[in-house]
Amino acid sequence: SGHAENMQQAQNVPVQMHIAEKLVMLHTIQQALQSGGFHLMAQRIKGIRGDDYYEILLFMVNAQGEHIKPWHFLPVVREFGLTWEVDSMMLDQALAFIHRHREQLPGIRLAVNFFAATLCRPQFVEDIASRLKVHDIEPWQLIVEVEESPILSDHSWGNRSIAQLRHIGCRVAIDDFGKGYSSYSRLKLIQADILKIDGSFVNNMLDNSLDYQIIQSICAVARLKRMQVVAECVDNDDTAEALRKLGVDYLQGAIVGPPIPLYDLASAQTAASLAVRL
């Protein structure tokens, strides 16, 4: 868990109860993998120049029909080594959706989140290329999104995978920059296509000059590295306008739209097309 057990006790959280909760969640995850309990959502990421794409988000439904949000189960997925099983399931469903709806949604691009550990798997890029070929999907339609991590450092397997993914034509996005392990020194080493600014900076950028300056500096560094920038958690027009002036390329958040079930994208596009014809 990354927390010393004596700290758990010091906080009056019984160790046994903490472990029991993890095991219950682990069982729920395993059941979801076996019975289709994971559901993919899609959230639009609006391009300032009209080149929108969608981020795939993952939710889980337990045996009681309760929806469990990612931050409750993803740490357990990581701790118990189920990262590839979850990532592989997400990738297959996303690619199958693009293939099935290629006529209704020509040229759609989906960003699929991967654990950093997944990028360190041997033959990972070959596996991606093979699945794209099976589904007859162009590599530029897949954006591989990964949270910044020390294991993506220079000369690591993860960093090599990023280079190989870009070589075959996929785009790579670094998620939640500015949070956790992210740093400018590590940004110097990463060669990616898209940088996503963590929403904690965006939320208060109009009221906090430090947050504003941080975003401004991130945009400046990204431009030097020829990376496009996504701002997360954009909730109002004033913030959106400020971000545009700073050179942000994409907006994501309430102002653009909430996540919707992935398979509703096709019906939404059909309805939009009919409205245009009428």
Accessible surface in RSA format (square Angstrom, percent):
REM  Atomic radii and reference values for relative SASA: ProtOr
REM  Chains: A
REM  Algorithm: Lee & Richards
REM  Probe-radius: 1.40
REM  Slices: 20
REM RES _ NUM      All-atoms   Total-Side   Main-Chain    Non-polar    All polar
REM                ABS   REL    ABS   REL    ABS   REL    ABS   REL    ABS   REL
RES SER A   1    65.25  55.1   9.47  12.6  55.78 128.5  17.38  37.0  47.87  67.1
RES GLY A   2    84.88 104.7   0.00   N/A  84.88 104.7  45.56 125.0  39.32  88.1
RES HIS A   3   120.19  65.7 106.46  74.0  13.73  35.1  63.35  65.3  56.84  66.1
RES ALA A   4    58.29  53.6  38.66  59.7  19.63  44.6  50.29  70.8   8.00  21.2
RES GLU A   5    85.18  48.9  80.47  60.9   4.71  11.2  53.10 102.7  32.08  26.2
RES ASN A   6   100.72  69.5  92.32  89.2   8.40  20.2  35.42  85.2  65.30  63.1
RES MET A   7   100.31  51.9 100.29  66.4   0.02   0.1  72.39  61.5  27.93  37.0
RES GLN A   8    16.10   9.0  15.42  11.3   0.68   1.6   1.76   3.7  14.34  10.9
RES GLN A   9   112.02  62.6  98.43  71.9  13.59  32.4  28.50  60.7  83.52  63.3
RES ALA A  10    76.61  70.4  39.71  61.3  36.90  83.9  52.76  74.3  23.85  63.2
RES GLN A  11   112.03  62.6  90.56  66.2  21.47  51.1  37.69  80.2  74.35  56.4
RES ASN A  12   135.57  93.5 108.74 105.1  26.83  64.6  33.87  81.5 101.70  98.3
RES VAL A  13    55.51  36.5  54.37  49.2   1.14   2.7  55.36  48.1   0.14   0.4
RES PRO A  14    67.15  48.9  57.40  52.3   9.75  35.5  66.75  55.1   0.40   2.5
RES VAL A  15    23.51  15.5  21.85  19.8   1.66   4.0  21.85  19.0   1.66   4.5
RES GLN A  16   140.85  78.8 134.43  98.2   6.42  15.3  66.64 141.8  74.22  56.3
RES MET A  17   108.56  56.2 102.28  67.7   6.27  14.9  80.70  68.6  27.86  36.9
RES HIS A  18    42.08  23.0  41.41  28.8   0.67   1.7  35.08  36.2   7.00   8.1
RES ILE A  19    81.57  46.4  81.57  60.8   0.00   0.0  81.57  58.7   0.00   0.0
RES ALA A  20    50.15  46.1  46.21  71.3   3.94   9.0  49.41  69.6   0.74   2.0
RES GLU A  21   104.23  59.8  95.81  72.5   8.42  20.0  43.83  84.8  60.39  49.3
RES LYS A  22    31.40  15.3  29.71  18.2   1.69   4.0  23.71  21.3   7.69   8.2
RES LEU A  23    91.90  51.2  86.77  62.1   5.14  12.9  87.16  61.2   4.74  12.8
RES VAL A  24   101.89  67.0  98.21  88.9   3.69   8.9 101.64  88.3   0.26   0.7
RES MET A  25    38.93  20.2  37.98  25.1   0.95   2.3  38.74  32.9   0.19   0.3
RES LEU A  26    26.84  14.9  26.84  19.2   0.00   0.0  26.84  18.8   0.00   0.0
RES HIS A  27   104.68  57.2 104.00  72.3   0.68   1.7  73.93  76.2  30.75  35.8
RES THR A  28    20.24  14.4  19.59  19.9   0.66   1.6   2.97   4.0  17.27  26.1
RES ILE A  29     0.00   0.0   0.00   0.0   0.00   0.0   0.00   0.0   0.00   0.0
RES GLN A  30    72.78  40.7  71.49  52.2   1.29   3.1  15.89  33.8  56.89  43.1
RES GLN A  31    76.26  42.6  74.80  54.7   1.46   3.5  23.61  50.3  52.65  39.9
RES ALA A  32     3.98   3.7   0.59   0.9   3.39   7.7   2.83   4.0   1.15   3.0
RES LEU A  33    51.05  28.4  22.98  16.4  28.07  70.6  24.20  17.0  26.85  72.3
RES GLN A  34   154.91  86.6 114.70  83.8  40.22  95.8  45.43  96.7 109.49  83.0
RES SER A  35    92.90  78.5  55.21  73.7  37.69  86.8  52.49 111.8  40.41  56.6
RES GLY A  36    52.60  64.9   0.00   N/A  52.60  64.9  34.58  94.9  18.03  40.4
RES GLY A  37    10.18  12.6   0.00   N/A  10.18  12.6  10.18  27.9   0.00   0.0
RES PHE A  38     8.36   4.2   2.31   1.4   6.05  15.7   2.31   1.4   6.05  17.3
RES HIS A  39    85.14  46.5  83.03  57.7   2.12   5.4  54.55  56.2  30.59  35.6
RES LEU A  40    10.20   5.7   0.91   0.6   9.29  23.4   0.91   0.6   9.29  25.0
RES MET A  41    39.67  20.5  39.67  26.3   0.00   0.0  27.98  23.8  11.69  15.5
RES ALA A  42     1.16   1.1   0.00   0.0   1.16   2.6   0.00   0.0   1.16   3.1
RES GLN A  43    21.94  12.3  21.88  16.0   0.06   0.1   0.06   0.1  21.88  16.6
RES ARG A  44    83.53  35.1  81.14  41.4   2.39   5.7  20.25  27.7  63.28  38.4
RES ILE A  45     0.00   0.0   0.00   0.0   0.00   0.0   0.00   0.0   0.00   0.0
RES LYS A  46    76.11  37.1  76.11  46.7   0.00   0.0  29.71  26.7  46.40  49.4
RES GLY A  47     2.10   2.6   0.00   N/A   2.10   2.6   0.00   0.0   2.10   4.7
RES ILE A  48    63.63  36.2  36.13  26.9  27.50  66.3  38.46  27.7  25.17  68.3
RES ARG A  49   154.29  64.8 117.58  59.9  36.71  87.4  80.63 110.2  73.65  44.6
RES GLY A  50    60.51  74.6   0.00   N/A  60.51  74.6  32.93  90.4  27.58  61.8
RES ASP A  51    53.93  37.8  43.47  43.3  10.46  24.7  40.36  95.0  13.57  13.5
RES ASP A  52    46.04  32.3  28.82  28.7  17.22  40.7  13.11  30.9  32.93  32.8
RES TYR A  53     0.47   0.2   0.00   0.0   0.47   1.2   0.47   0.4   0.00   0.0
RES TYR A  54    51.46  24.0  51.46  29.3   0.00   0.0  18.75  14.1  32.71  40.3
RES GLU A  55    10.34   5.9  10.34   7.8   0.00   0.0   0.00   0.0  10.34   8.4
RES ILE A  56     0.20   0.1   0.00   0.0   0.20   0.5   0.00   0.0   0.20   0.5
RES LEU A  57    41.68  23.2  39.51  28.3   2.17   5.5  41.68  29.3   0.00   0.0
RES LEU A  58     9.01   5.0   5.73   4.1   3.28   8.3   5.73   4.0   3.28   8.8
RES PHE A  59    39.96  20.0  39.96  24.8   0.00   0.0  39.96  24.2   0.00   0.0
RES MET A  60     0.00   0.0   0.00   0.0   0.00   0.0   0.00   0.0   0.00   0.0
RES VAL A  61    31.56  20.8  24.63  22.3   6.93  16.7  24.63  21.4   6.93  18.8
RES ASN A  62    24.77  17.1  15.58  15.1   9.19  22.1   6.43  15.5  18.34  17.7
RES ALA A  63    84.64  77.8  37.37  57.7  47.26 107.5  50.36  70.9  34.28  90.8
RES GLN A  64   137.15  76.7 101.66  74.3  35.48  84.5  54.56 116.1  82.59  62.6
RES GLY A  65    46.10  56.9   0.00   N/A  46.10  56.9  26.60  73.0  19.50  43.7
RES GLU A  66   103.21  59.3  97.26  73.6   5.95  14.2  39.79  77.0  63.42  51.8
RES HIS A  67   134.93  73.7 107.70  74.9  27.23  69.7  72.41  74.6  62.52  72.8
RES ILE A  68    23.62  13.4  21.17  15.8   2.45   5.9  23.62  17.0   0.00   0.0
RES LYS A  69   100.24  48.9  99.68  61.2   0.56   1.3  46.12  41.5  54.12  57.6
RES PRO A  70    23.61  17.2  23.61  21.5   0.00   0.0  23.61  19.5   0.00   0.0
RES TRP A  71   164.13  65.9 145.69  70.5  18.44  43.3 138.17  73.7  25.96  42.1
RES HIS A  72   104.84  57.3  90.99  63.2  13.86  35.4  55.22  56.9  49.62  57.7
RES PHE A  73     0.00   0.0   0.00   0.0   0.00   0.0   0.00   0.0   0.00   0.0
RES LEU A  74    49.79  27.7  49.79  35.6   0.00   0.0  49.79  35.0   0.00   0.0
RES PRO A  75    66.29  48.3  62.34  56.8   3.95  14.4  62.93  52.0   3.36  20.9
RES VAL A  76    11.76   7.7  11.76  10.6   0.00   0.0  11.76  10.2   0.00   0.0
RES VAL A  77     0.00   0.0   0.00   0.0   0.00   0.0   0.00   0.0   0.00   0.0
RES ARG A  78   130.69  54.9 117.83  60.1  12.86  30.6  56.57  77.3  74.12  44.9
RES GLU A  79    80.42  46.2  46.18  34.9  34.25  81.5  30.97  59.9  49.46  40.4
RES PHE A  80    76.02  38.0  50.34  31.2  25.68  66.8  56.97  34.5  19.05  54.5
RES GLY A  81    54.58  67.3   0.00   N/A  54.58  67.3  31.72  87.0  22.86  51.2
RES LEU A  82    25.68  14.3  25.68  18.4   0.00   0.0  25.68  18.0   0.00   0.0
RES THR A  83    17.13  12.2  17.13  17.4   0.00   0.0   3.24   4.3  13.90  21.0
RES TRP A  84    42.65  17.1  42.03  20.3   0.62   1.5  24.98  13.3  17.68  28.7
RES GLU A  85    81.49  46.8  73.78  55.8   7.71  18.4  36.87  71.3  44.62  36.4
RES VAL A  86     0.99   0.7   0.99   0.9   0.00   0.0   0.99   0.9   0.00   0.0
RES ASP A  87     1.91   1.3   1.91   1.9   0.00   0.0   0.00   0.0   1.91   1.9
RES SER A  88    17.53  14.8  17.53  23.4   0.00   0.0   6.24  13.3  11.29  15.8
RES MET A  89    34.58  17.9  27.20  18.0   7.39  17.6  33.90  28.8   0.68   0.9
RES MET A  90     7.28   3.8   7.28   4.8   0.00   0.0   1.74   1.5   5.54   7.3
RES LEU A  91     0.41   0.2   0.41   0.3   0.00   0.0   0.41   0.3   0.00   0.0
RES ASP A  92    59.42  41.6  58.01  57.7   1.40   3.3  23.67  55.7  35.75  35.7
RES GLN A  93    53.41  29.9  50.79  37.1   2.61   6.2  23.87  50.8  29.54  22.4
RES ALA A  94     0.37   0.3   0.37   0.6   0.00   0.0   0.37   0.5   0.00   0.0
RES LEU A  95     0.12   0.1   0.12   0.1   0.00   0.0   0.12   0.1   0.00   0.0
RES ALA A  96    21.94  20.2  20.52  31.7   1.42   3.2  21.31  30.0   0.63   1.7
RES PHE A  97     0.23   0.1   0.23   0.1   0.00   0.0   0.23   0.1   0.00   0.0
RES ILE A  98     2.04   1.2   1.56   1.2   0.47   1.1   1.90   1.4   0.14   0.4
RES HIS A  99    83.48  45.6  78.80  54.8   4.68  12.0  48.37  49.9  35.11  40.9
RES ARG A 100   142.92  60.0 114.37  58.3  28.55  68.0  56.79  77.6  86.12  52.2
RES HIS A 101    26.01  14.2  24.61  17.1   1.41   3.6  24.77  25.5   1.25   1.5
RES ARG A 102    85.70  36.0  78.61  40.1   7.09  16.9  52.64  71.9  33.07  20.0
RES GLU A 103   161.33  92.6 135.02 102.1  26.31  62.7  54.60 105.6 106.74  87.1
RES GLN A 104    79.39  44.4  65.37  47.8  14.02  33.4  36.76  78.3  42.63  32.3
RES LEU A 105    17.51   9.8  13.22   9.5   4.29  10.8  16.68  11.7   0.83   2.2
RES PRO A 106   103.10  75.1  78.49  71.6  24.61  89.5  82.17  67.8  20.93 130.1
RES GLY A 107    41.81  51.6   0.00   N/A  41.81  51.6  18.06  49.6  23.75  53.2
RES ILE A 108    16.78   9.5   7.99   6.0   8.79  21.2  16.78  12.1   0.00   0.0
RES ARG A 109    29.66  12.5  28.31  14.4   1.35   3.2  11.25  15.4  18.42  11.2
RES LEU A 110     0.21   0.1   0.21   0.1   0.00   0.0   0.21   0.1   0.00   0.0
RES ALA A 111     0.00   0.0   0.00   0.0   0.00   0.0   0.00   0.0   0.00   0.0
RES VAL A 112     0.00   0.0   0.00   0.0   0.00   0.0   0.00   0.0   0.00   0.0
RES ASN A 113    36.57  25.2  35.68  34.5   0.90   2.2  24.57  59.1  12.01  11.6
RES PHE A 114     7.79   3.9   0.00   0.0   7.79  20.3   2.12   1.3   5.67  16.2
RES PHE A 115    22.25  11.1  15.76   9.8   6.49  16.9  21.20  12.9   1.05   3.0
RES ALA A 116    14.91  13.7   9.10  14.0   5.81  13.2   9.10  12.8   5.81  15.4
RES ALA A 117    51.84  47.7  43.21  66.7   8.63  19.6  44.35  62.5   7.49  19.8
RES THR A 118     1.08   0.8   0.00   0.0   1.08   2.6   1.08   1.4   0.00   0.0
RES LEU A 119     0.23   0.1   0.00   0.0   0.23   0.6   0.00   0.0   0.23   0.6
RES CYS A 120    39.74  30.1  28.37  31.6  11.37  26.7  20.05  50.8  19.68  21.2
RES ARG A 121    94.08  39.5  88.72  45.2   5.36  12.8  16.13  22.0  77.95  47.2
RES PRO A 122   102.34  74.6  91.06  83.0  11.28  41.0  92.87  76.7   9.47  58.8
RES GLN A 123   122.83  68.7 113.64  83.0   9.19  21.9  48.37 102.9  74.46  56.5
RES PHE A 124     4.18   2.1   0.22   0.1   3.96  10.3   2.37   1.4   1.82   5.2
RES VAL A 125     8.95   5.9   8.14   7.4   0.81   1.9   8.14   7.1   0.81   2.2
RES GLU A 126    98.01  56.3  90.38  68.4   7.64  18.2  53.83 104.1  44.18  36.1
RES ASP A 127    42.93  30.1  36.89  36.7   6.05  14.3  18.63  43.8  24.30  24.2
RES ILE A 128     0.34   0.2   0.31   0.2   0.03   0.1   0.31   0.2   0.03   0.1
RES ALA A 129    39.42  36.2  32.79  50.6   6.63  15.1  34.30  48.3   5.12  13.6
RES SER A 130    60.54  51.2  52.42  70.0   8.12  18.7  29.03  61.8  31.51  44.1
RES ARG A 131    42.35  17.8  41.41  21.1   0.94   2.2  18.15  24.8  24.19  14.7
RES LEU A 132     5.49   3.1   5.45   3.9   0.04   0.1   5.45   3.8   0.04   0.1
RES LYS A 133   174.60  85.2 154.64  94.9  19.97  47.5 105.23  94.7  69.37  73.9
RES VAL A 134   114.04  75.0  84.39  76.4  29.65  71.5  92.32  80.2  21.72  58.9
RES HIS A 135    35.87  19.6  35.16  24.4   0.71   1.8  22.28  23.0  13.59  15.8
RES ASP A 136   100.63  70.5  91.84  91.4   8.79  20.8  22.46  52.9  78.18  78.0
RES ILE A 137    10.01   5.7   0.07   0.0   9.94  24.0   1.30   0.9   8.71  23.6
RES GLU A 138    95.07  54.6  94.19  71.3   0.88   2.1  23.83  46.1  71.24  58.2
RES PRO A 139    34.60  25.2  34.60  31.5   0.00   0.0  34.60  28.6   0.00   0.0
RES TRP A 140   116.49  46.7 116.10  56.2   0.39   0.9 101.49  54.1  14.99  24.3
RES GLN A 141    14.18   7.9  14.18  10.4   0.00   0.0   0.48   1.0  13.70  10.4
RES LEU A 142     0.49   0.3   0.49   0.3   0.00   0.0   0.49   0.3   0.00   0.0
RES ILE A 143     0.00   0.0   0.00   0.0   0.00   0.0   0.00   0.0   0.00   0.0
RES VAL A 144     0.00   0.0   0.00   0.0   0.00   0.0   0.00   0.0   0.00   0.0
RES GLU A 145     0.02   0.0   0.00   0.0   0.02   0.1   0.00   0.0   0.02   0.0
RES VAL A 146     0.57   0.4   0.00   0.0   0.57   1.4   0.57   0.5   0.00   0.0
RES GLU A 147    71.17  40.9  68.08  51.5   3.09   7.4  28.09  54.3  43.08  35.2
RES GLU A 148     7.29   4.2   1.39   1.0   5.90  14.1   1.39   2.7   5.90   4.8
RES SER A 149    18.55  15.7  18.55  24.8   0.00   0.0   9.32  19.8   9.23  12.9
RES PRO A 150    51.91  37.8  45.69  41.7   6.22  22.6  46.18  38.1   5.73  35.6
RES ILE A 151    74.20  42.2  68.00  50.7   6.20  14.9  73.94  53.2   0.26   0.7
RES LEU A 152     0.12   0.1   0.00   0.0   0.12   0.3   0.00   0.0   0.12   0.3
RES SER A 153    40.49  34.2  40.48  54.0   0.00   0.0  21.65  46.1  18.83  26.4
RES ASP A 154    59.64  41.8  46.46  46.2  13.18  31.2   8.81  20.7  50.83  50.7
RES HIS A 155   143.02  78.2 128.67  89.4  14.35  36.7  91.62  94.4  51.40  59.8
RES SER A 156    24.65  20.8  14.75  19.7   9.90  22.8  24.60  52.4   0.05   0.1
RES TRP A 157   142.61  57.2 139.62  67.6   2.98   7.0 112.54  60.0  30.07  48.8
RES GLY A 158     0.00   0.0   0.00   N/A   0.00   0.0   0.00   0.0   0.00   0.0
RES ASN A 159    19.74  13.6  16.33  15.8   3.41   8.2   1.53   3.7  18.21  17.6
RES ARG A 160   108.83  45.7 104.65  53.3   4.18  10.0  41.83  57.2  67.00  40.6
RES SER A 161     6.05   5.1   5.79   7.7   0.26   0.6   0.10   0.2   5.95   8.3
RES ILE A 162     1.44   0.8   1.44   1.1   0.00   0.0   1.44   1.0   0.00   0.0
RES ALA A 163    58.63  53.9  49.31  76.1   9.33  21.2  53.10  74.8   5.53  14.6
RES GLN A 164    80.88  45.2  78.78  57.6   2.10   5.0  31.30  66.6  49.58  37.6
RES LEU A 165     0.00   0.0   0.00   0.0   0.00   0.0   0.00   0.0   0.00   0.0
RES ARG A 166    89.27  37.5  72.18  36.8  17.08  40.7  16.26  22.2  73.01  44.2
RES HIS A 167   162.57  88.8 132.20  91.9  30.36  77.7  88.42  91.1  74.15  86.3
RES ILE A 168    55.08  31.3  35.04  26.1  20.04  48.3  42.25  30.4  12.83  34.8
RES GLY A 169    32.51  40.1   0.00   N/A  32.51  40.1  26.56  72.9   5.95  13.3
RES CYS A 170     4.01   3.0   0.00   0.0   4.01   9.4   0.00   0.0   4.01   4.3
RES ARG A 171    55.92  23.5  55.88  28.5   0.04   0.1  23.03  31.5  32.89  19.9
RES VAL A 172     0.00   0.0   0.00   0.0   0.00   0.0   0.00   0.0   0.00   0.0
RES ALA A 173     0.00   0.0   0.00   0.0   0.00   0.0   0.00   0.0   0.00   0.0
RES ILE A 174     0.52   0.3   0.52   0.4   0.00   0.0   0.52   0.4   0.00   0.0
RES ASP A 175    16.81  11.8  16.75  16.7   0.05   0.1   0.25   0.6  16.56  16.5
RES ASP A 176    25.81  18.1  25.12  25.0   0.69   1.6   0.45   1.1  25.36  25.3
RES PHE A 177     4.91   2.5   4.91   3.0   0.00   0.0   4.91   3.0   0.00   0.0
RES GLY A 178    32.60  40.2   0.00   N/A  32.60  40.2  10.66  29.3  21.93  49.1
RES LYS A 179   111.39  54.3 100.71  61.8  10.68  25.4  60.04  54.0  51.35  54.7
RES GLY A 180    75.60  93.2   0.00   N/A  75.60  93.2  37.61 103.2  37.98  85.1
RES TYR A 181   146.39  68.3 135.01  76.8  11.37  29.6  93.40  70.2  52.99  65.3
RES SER A 182    21.04  17.8   0.76   1.0  20.28  46.7   0.42   0.9  20.62  28.9
RES SER A 183    39.27  33.2  32.03  42.7   7.24  16.7  37.38  79.6   1.89   2.7
RES TYR A 184    91.24  42.6  88.27  50.2   2.97   7.7  87.32  65.6   3.93   4.8
RES SER A 185    76.48  64.6  67.83  90.5   8.65  19.9  48.91 104.2  27.57  38.6
RES ARG A 186    53.77  22.6  51.69  26.3   2.08   5.0   4.03   5.5  49.74  30.1
RES LEU A 187     1.32   0.7   0.72   0.5   0.60   1.5   0.99   0.7   0.32   0.9
RES LYS A 188   148.65  72.5 132.98  81.6  15.67  37.3  78.71  70.8  69.94  74.5
RES LEU A 189    77.60  43.2  69.40  49.6   8.21  20.6  72.44  50.9   5.17  13.9
RES ILE A 190     1.06   0.6   1.06   0.8   0.00   0.0   1.06   0.8   0.00   0.0
RES GLN A 191    95.66  53.5  94.47  69.0   1.19   2.8  41.68  88.7  53.98  40.9
RES ALA A 192     3.30   3.0   0.00   0.0   3.30   7.5   0.00   0.0   3.30   8.8
RES ASP A 193    23.32  16.3  20.71  20.6   2.61   6.2   2.44   5.8  20.87  20.8
RES ILE A 194     0.00   0.0   0.00   0.0   0.00   0.0   0.00   0.0   0.00   0.0
RES LEU A 195     0.01   0.0   0.01   0.0   0.00   0.0   0.01   0.0   0.00   0.0
RES LYS A 196     0.30   0.1   0.30   0.2   0.00   0.0   0.00   0.0   0.30   0.3
RES ILE A 197     0.00   0.0   0.00   0.0   0.00   0.0   0.00   0.0   0.00   0.0
RES ASP A 198    13.37   9.4  13.37  13.3   0.00   0.0   0.00   0.0  13.37  13.3
RES GLY A 199     4.31   5.3   0.00   N/A   4.31   5.3   2.45   6.7   1.86   4.2
RES SER A 200    66.33  56.0  51.15  68.3  15.18  35.0  45.70  97.3  20.62  28.9
RES PHE A 201    31.58  15.8  31.58  19.6   0.00   0.0  31.58  19.1   0.00   0.0
RES VAL A 202     1.04   0.7   0.21   0.2   0.83   2.0   0.21   0.2   0.83   2.2
RES ASN A 203    87.53  60.4  55.41  53.5  32.12  77.3  20.45  49.2  67.08  64.8
RES ASN A 204    77.42  53.4  76.84  74.3   0.58   1.4   7.77  18.7  69.65  67.3
RES MET A 205     3.06   1.6   0.18   0.1   2.88   6.9   0.18   0.2   2.88   3.8
RES LEU A 206    87.65  48.8  53.92  38.6  33.74  84.8  56.76  39.9  30.90  83.1
RES ASP A 207   135.08  94.6  95.79  95.3  39.30  92.9  34.87  82.1 100.21  99.9
RES ASN A 208    61.79  42.6  57.65  55.7   4.14  10.0   8.89  21.4  52.90  51.1
RES SER A 209    89.94  76.0  77.01 102.8  12.93  29.8  47.51 101.2  42.43  59.4
RES LEU A 210   119.50  66.6 116.29  83.2   3.21   8.1 118.92  83.5   0.58   1.6
RES ASP A 211    18.55  13.0  18.55  18.5   0.00   0.0   0.00   0.0  18.55  18.5
RES TYR A 212    65.64  30.6  65.64  37.3   0.00   0.0  38.37  28.8  27.27  33.6
RES GLN A 213    96.90  54.2  93.59  68.4   3.30   7.9  35.35  75.3  61.54  46.7
RES ILE A 214    46.51  26.5  44.94  33.5   1.57   3.8  46.48  33.5   0.03   0.1
RES ILE A 215     0.00   0.0   0.00   0.0   0.00   0.0   0.00   0.0   0.00   0.0
RES GLN A 216    74.29  41.5  74.23  54.2   0.06   0.1  19.00  40.5  55.28  41.9
RES SER A 217    45.93  38.8  40.22  53.7   5.71  13.2  41.18  87.7   4.75   6.6
RES ILE A 218     1.37   0.8   1.37   1.0   0.00   0.0   1.37   1.0   0.00   0.0
RES CYS A 219     0.51   0.4   0.47   0.5   0.04   0.1   0.47   1.2   0.04   0.0
RES ALA A 220    41.38  38.0  38.85  59.9   2.53   5.8  39.87  56.1   1.51   4.0
RES VAL A 221    40.35  26.6  40.35  36.5   0.00   0.0  40.35  35.1   0.00   0.0
RES ALA A 222     0.00   0.0   0.00   0.0   0.00   0.0   0.00   0.0   0.00   0.0
RES ARG A 223   130.49  54.8 113.59  57.9  16.90  40.2  68.19  93.2  62.30  37.8
RES LEU A 224   153.87  85.7 123.64  88.5  30.23  76.0 127.57  89.6  26.30  70.8
RES LYS A 225    48.70  23.8  27.54  16.9  21.16  50.4  27.19  24.5  21.51  22.9
RES ARG A 226   222.35  93.4 191.22  97.5  31.14  74.1  72.46  99.0 149.90  90.8
RES MET A 227     8.41   4.4   0.64   0.4   7.77  18.5   1.51   1.3   6.90   9.1
RES GLN A 228    40.46  22.6  40.11  29.3   0.35   0.8  18.37  39.1  22.09  16.8
RES VAL A 229     2.22   1.5   2.22   2.0   0.00   0.0   2.22   1.9   0.00   0.0
RES VAL A 230     0.00   0.0   0.00   0.0   0.00   0.0   0.00   0.0   0.00   0.0
RES ALA A 231     0.00   0.0   0.00   0.0   0.00   0.0   0.00   0.0   0.00   0.0
RES GLU A 232    20.23  11.6  20.23  15.3   0.00   0.0   9.22  17.8  11.02   9.0
RES CYS A 233    56.21  42.5  47.48  53.0   8.73  20.5   8.19  20.8  48.02  51.8
RES VAL A 234     0.00   0.0   0.00   0.0   0.00   0.0   0.00   0.0   0.00   0.0
RES ASP A 235    84.10  58.9  61.58  61.3  22.52  53.3  23.88  56.2  60.23  60.1
RES ASN A 236    70.26  48.5  65.57  63.4   4.69  11.3  36.38  87.5  33.89  32.8
RES ASP A 237   107.08  75.0 100.24  99.8   6.84  16.2  34.01  80.0  73.07  72.9
RES ASP A 238   102.88  72.1  96.04  95.6   6.84  16.2  16.75  39.4  86.13  85.9
RES THR A 239     6.38   4.5   6.38   6.5   0.00   0.0   1.81   2.4   4.57   6.9
RES ALA A 240     0.74   0.7   0.74   1.1   0.00   0.0   0.74   1.0   0.00   0.0
RES GLU A 241    77.55  44.5  77.55  58.7   0.00   0.0  35.12  67.9  42.43  34.6
RES ALA A 242    13.27  12.2   9.53  14.7   3.74   8.5  12.85  18.1   0.42   1.1
RES LEU A 243     0.00   0.0   0.00   0.0   0.00   0.0   0.00   0.0   0.00   0.0
RES ARG A 244    90.69  38.1  73.84  37.6  16.85  40.1  30.43  41.6  60.26  36.5
RES LYS A 245   159.27  77.7 120.69  74.1  38.58  91.9  75.96  68.4  83.31  88.7
RES LEU A 246    15.64   8.7   9.37   6.7   6.28  15.8  13.21   9.3   2.43   6.5
RES GLY A 247    32.45  40.0   0.00   N/A  32.45  40.0  23.40  64.2   9.05  20.3
RES VAL A 248     4.93   3.2   0.00   0.0   4.93  11.9   0.00   0.0   4.93  13.4
RES ASP A 249    19.95  14.0  19.53  19.4   0.42   1.0   0.09   0.2  19.86  19.8
RES TYR A 250     0.23   0.1   0.23   0.1   0.00   0.0   0.12   0.1   0.11   0.1
RES LEU A 251     1.86   1.0   1.86   1.3   0.00   0.0   1.86   1.3   0.00   0.0
RES GLN A 252    10.15   5.7  10.15   7.4   0.00   0.0   3.76   8.0   6.39   4.8
RES GLY A 253     6.63   8.2   0.00   N/A   6.63   8.2   6.63  18.2   0.00   0.0
RES ALA A 254    73.18  67.3  45.44  70.1  27.74  63.1  50.91  71.7  22.28  59.0
RES ILE A 255    56.89  32.4  24.55  18.3  32.33  77.9  31.90  23.0  24.98  67.8
RES VAL A 256    22.53  14.8   1.45   1.3  21.08  50.8   4.45   3.9  18.08  49.0
RES GLY A 257    15.10  18.6   0.00   N/A  15.10  18.6  15.10  41.5   0.00   0.0
RES PRO A 258    97.36  71.0  89.44  81.5   7.92  28.8  91.88  75.9   5.48  34.1
RES PRO A 259    45.23  33.0  33.25  30.3  11.98  43.6  33.25  27.4  11.98  74.5
RES ILE A 260    56.20  32.0  55.75  41.5   0.45   1.1  56.20  40.5   0.00   0.0
RES PRO A 261    63.61  46.4  63.61  58.0   0.00   0.0  63.61  52.5   0.00   0.0
RES LEU A 262     0.45   0.3   0.00   0.0   0.45   1.1   0.00   0.0   0.45   1.2
RES TYR A 263   101.07  47.2  90.97  51.8  10.10  26.3  78.60  59.1  22.47  27.7
RES ASP A 264    64.48  45.2  64.15  63.8   0.34   0.8  11.27  26.5  53.21  53.1
RES LEU A 265    10.80   6.0   9.18   6.6   1.62   4.1   9.18   6.4   1.62   4.4
RES ALA A 266     4.88   4.5   4.88   7.5   0.00   0.0   4.88   6.9   0.00   0.0
RES SER A 267    67.61  57.1  57.67  77.0   9.94  22.9  50.82 108.2  16.79  23.5
RES ALA A 268    52.56  48.3  39.04  60.3  13.52  30.7  47.46  66.8   5.10  13.5
RES GLN A 269    74.46  41.6  71.60  52.3   2.85   6.8   7.00  14.9  67.46  51.2
RES THR A 270    57.07  40.6  52.80  53.5   4.27  10.2  54.09  72.6   2.99   4.5
RES ALA A 271    59.72  54.9  51.17  79.0   8.55  19.5  54.64  76.9   5.08  13.5
RES ALA A 272    51.27  47.1  42.39  65.4   8.88  20.2  50.05  70.5   1.21   3.2
RES SER A 273    37.25  31.5  30.45  40.6   6.81  15.7  20.95  44.6  16.30  22.8
RES LEU A 274    91.76  51.1  91.73  65.6   0.03   0.1  91.73  64.4   0.03   0.1
RES ALA A 275    68.53  63.0  48.57  75.0  19.96  45.4  53.47  75.3  15.06  39.9
RES VAL A 276   130.11  85.6 102.80  93.1  27.31  65.8 110.27  95.8  19.84  53.8
RES ARG A 277   187.48  78.7 150.30  76.6  37.18  88.5  59.19  80.9 128.29  77.8
RES LEU A 278   186.75 104.0 127.24  91.0  59.52 149.6 142.90 100.4  43.86 118.0
END  Absolute sums over single chains surface
CHAIN  1 A    14355.9      11812.6       2543.3       8157.9       6198.1
END  Absolute sums over all chains
TOTAL         14355.9      11812.6       2543.3       8157.9       6198.1
